[in-house]
């Protein structure tokens, strides 16, 4: 028999899973836990490369957080376009439940009553019925309730601070949208822009710019993305959509001739674009005047931008629009500025003077993985699994740095466990080409000492020294604590330096500049932590460290094989701090790295 033809693609499957999650959340109680599982399943499906193969080979449960029951629903959705769970939920909840539930004073029972008795399934229909006086005669409503609902509908919605996405979540979502858009044959170019392209730690709105001969058709295609919950069309070239997982996406489509200029403008930052625009305007060359990044509140019309750009080109002796971002900077008489640097923090002046570093760190420069945890402490995968995963990524070496004894809550290794790990390192090493280096993530104790006695520390290849407790020390004591640790005679890497967890825990208080001064004179380097929930040190302090000629290590702080991919976020933060290849120790080949970080001189 022929194979059953799929009825939904992965985006349609993910959208259905998110609808299930929304409705289960409406049910409340224990179903809210199930809602989280379905949301996690939707994210996993969006990231899948070949859903058809996973379904046909019954391997859906190999995906993270997808069990047998969820896999069954995914298979149903993919092959039939329907789900027994979703069908039951839709029977239970009337159409428009999510929209109507946002109106204050409307309980789930009242929404069901409105749907059953008046066929109301949207806020617009509710308003029309209330204005016509149709609600007051319903049991449990009355004239006062009718008037109160009208007042609530007419009230301007209070703007709540929009939750910003962590960089890796925003990147994942943008990649899914781009993958979807690439199914349109009219697409010529596409890129994310905004704070995501500049690799800012958190992202409010995911900006995407695309080009094609028929921009309006690209907008229409984007609006058919199954993951979209609500959308707002700004004009024929620009729309804003909220996805079912609450992510906000701004989509702009232009002609190929306008792509470079609009991508530049939408990437920002505003201050950077304004300055470059002013420079180009002063030259009288058609370029970027009149274009600014979208802000969603008073954002310039993309159609209006395009008209101004065409007008400028015609008024500049036939000068065409820039064909690339590189050409934009050439017209301004300056070096090309990488997106991560576009923050108006001296990069324009440096580019005009030809002083921007041309050897900014890249992902390809990284030779080894630093700061990796295994099941010996709080990692999810075994030592061998972590090693082989790093080897598959093309790395030449990996440092195994499980927690030290004081971090008992994270399974910190006592001396005997550390010795046992060394034996396993020797055993695994005989079966792999990548070099495995002995290490530890040693706690910086309250007095500035390092965990483990010197006789053990001196036998290691690499020491990452981190604060994991007593974050609320006053600034002077915390500074003294870290200074004492950095002055220890063994070489160490200052790990996740200020202890921040983005949107959860601020950096602890200390005199960073004093610590940097000490590190510059000590046997130490600084970790740029790629964990997307940390991304520590932040770029401004990285730039201060560079002034002092301090060396860096790009770390992954990986507690799983997948987290080895954190390296790209560490590189991004380094680039935002203007870090060059020669300033990063794990760009060195094995012998050079080992010599540079060896604890004992």
Rosetta blueprint (number, residue, H / E / L):
1 X L
2 X L
3 X L
4 X L
5 X L
6 X L
7 X L
8 X L
9 X L
10 X H
11 X H
12 X H
13 X H
14 X H
15 X H
16 X H
17 X H
18 X H
19 X H
20 X H
21 X H
22 X H
23 X H
24 X H
25 X H
26 X H
27 X H
28 X L
29 X L
30 X L
31 X H
32 X H
33 X H
34 X H
35 X H
36 X H
37 X H
38 X H
39 X H
40 X H
41 X H
42 X H
43 X H
44 X H
45 X H
46 X H
47 X L
48 X L
49 X L
50 X L
51 X H
52 X H
53 X H
54 X H
55 X H
56 X H
57 X L
58 X L
59 X L
60 X H
61 X H
62 X H
63 X L
64 X L
65 X L
66 X L
67 X L
68 X H
69 X H
70 X H
71 X H
72 X H
73 X H
74 X H
75 X H
76 X H
77 X H
78 X H
79 X H
80 X H
81 X L
82 X L
83 X L
84 X H
85 X H
86 X H
87 X H
88 X H
89 X H
90 X H
91 X H
92 X H
93 X L
94 X L
95 X L
96 X L
97 X H
98 X H
99 X H
100 X H
101 X L
102 X L
103 X L
104 X L
105 X L
106 X L
107 X L
108 X H
109 X H
110 X H
111 X H
112 X H
113 X H
114 X H
115 X H
116 X H
117 X H
118 X H
119 X L
120 X L
121 X L
122 X L
123 X H
124 X H
125 X H
126 X H
127 X H
128 X H
129 X H
130 X H
131 X H
132 X L
133 X L
134 X L
135 X L
136 X L
137 X L
138 X L
139 X L
140 X L
141 X L
142 X L
143 X H
144 X H
145 X H
146 X H
147 X H
148 X H
149 X H
150 X H
151 X H
152 X H
153 X H
154 X H
155 X L
156 X L
157 X L
158 X L
159 X L
160 X L
161 X L
162 X L
163 X L
164 X L
165 X E
166 X E
167 X H
168 X H
169 X H
170 X H
171 X H
172 X H
173 X H
174 X H
175 X H
176 X H
177 X H
178 X H
179 X H
180 X H
181 X H
182 X L
183 X L
184 X L
185 X L
186 X L
187 X E
188 X E
189 X E
190 X E
191 X E
192 X E
193 X E
194 X H
195 X H
196 X H
197 X H
198 X L
199 X L
200 X L
201 X L
202 X E
203 X E
204 X L
205 X L
206 X E
207 X E
208 X E
209 X E
210 X E
211 X E
212 X E
213 X L
214 X L
215 X H
216 X H
217 X H
218 X H
219 X H
220 X H
221 X H
222 X H
223 X H
224 X L
225 X L
226 X L
227 X L
228 X E
229 X E
230 X E
231 X E
232 X E
233 X E
234 X E
235 X E
236 X L
237 X L
238 X E
239 X E
240 X E
241 X E
242 X E
243 X E
244 X L
245 X L
246 X L
247 X L
248 X E
249 X E
250 X E
251 X E
252 X E
253 X E
254 X E
255 X L
256 X H
257 X H
258 X H
259 X H
260 X H
261 X H
262 X H
263 X H
264 X H
265 X H
266 X H
267 X H
268 X L
269 X L
270 X H
271 X H
272 X H
273 X H
274 X H
275 X H
276 X H
277 X H
278 X H
279 X H
280 X H
281 X H
282 X H
283 X H
284 X L
285 X L
286 X L
287 X L
288 X L
289 X L
290 X L
291 X L
292 X L
293 X L
294 X L
295 X L
296 X L
297 X L
298 X L
299 X L
300 X L
301 X L
302 X H
303 X H
304 X H
305 X H
306 X H
307 X H
308 X H
309 X H
310 X H
311 X H
312 X H
313 X H
314 X H
315 X L
316 X L
317 X L
318 X L
319 X L
320 X L
321 X L
322 X L
323 X L
324 X L
325 X H
326 X H
327 X H
328 X H
329 X H
330 X H
331 X H
332 X L
333 X L
334 X L
335 X L
336 X L
337 X L
338 X L
339 X H
340 X H
341 X H
342 X L
343 X L
344 X L
345 X L
346 X L
347 X H
348 X H
349 X H
350 X H
351 X H
352 X H
353 X L
354 X L
355 X L
356 X L
357 X L
358 X L
359 X L
360 X E
361 X L
362 X L
363 X H
364 X H
365 X H
366 X L
367 X L
368 X E
369 X E
370 X E
371 X E
372 X E
373 X L
374 X L
375 X L
376 X L
377 X L
378 X L
379 X L
380 X L
381 X L
382 X L
383 X H
384 X H
385 X H
386 X H
387 X H
388 X H
389 X H
390 X H
391 X H
392 X H
393 X L
394 X L
395 X L
396 X L
397 X E
398 X E
399 X E
400 X E
401 X L
402 X L
403 X E
404 X E
405 X L
406 X L
407 X L
408 X H
409 X H
410 X H
411 X L
412 X L
413 X E
414 X L
415 X H
416 X H
417 X H
418 X H
419 X H
420 X H
421 X H
422 X H
423 X H
424 X H
425 X H
426 X H
427 X H
428 X H
429 X H
430 X L
431 X L
432 X L
433 X L
434 X L
435 X E
436 X E
437 X E
438 X E
439 X E
440 X E
441 X E
442 X E
443 X E
444 X E
445 X L
446 X L
447 X L
448 X L
449 X L
450 X E
451 X L
452 X L
453 X L
454 X H
455 X H
456 X H
457 X H
458 X L
459 X L
460 X L
461 X L
462 X E
463 X E
464 X E
465 X E
466 X E
467 X L
468 X L
469 X L
470 X L
471 X L
472 X L
473 X L
474 X L
475 X H
476 X H
477 X H
478 X H
479 X H
480 X H
481 X H
482 X H
483 X H
484 X H
485 X H
486 X H
487 X L
488 X L
489 X L
490 X L
491 X L
492 X E
493 X E
494 X E
495 X L
496 X L
497 X L
498 X L
499 X L
500 X L
501 X E
502 X L
503 X L
504 X L
505 X E
506 X L
507 X L
508 X L
509 X L
510 X L
511 X L
512 X H
513 X H
514 X H
515 X H
516 X H
517 X H
518 X H
519 X H
520 X H
521 X L
522 X L
523 X L
524 X E
525 X E
526 X E
527 X E
528 X E
529 X E
530 X L
531 X L
532 X L
533 X L
534 X L
535 X L
536 X L
537 X L
538 X L
539 X H
540 X H
541 X H
542 X H
543 X H
544 X H
545 X H
546 X H
547 X H
548 X L
549 X L
550 X L
551 X L
552 X E
553 X E
554 X E
555 X E
556 X L
557 X L
558 X E
559 X L
560 X L
561 X L
562 X H
563 X H
564 X H
565 X H
566 X H
567 X H
568 X H
569 X H
570 X H
571 X H
572 X H
573 X H
574 X H
575 X H
576 X H
577 X L
578 X L
579 X L
580 X E
581 X H
582 X H
583 X H
584 X E
585 X H
586 X H
587 X H
588 X L
589 X L
590 X H
591 X H
592 X H
593 X H
594 X H
595 X H
596 X H
597 X H
598 X L
599 X L
600 X L
601 X L
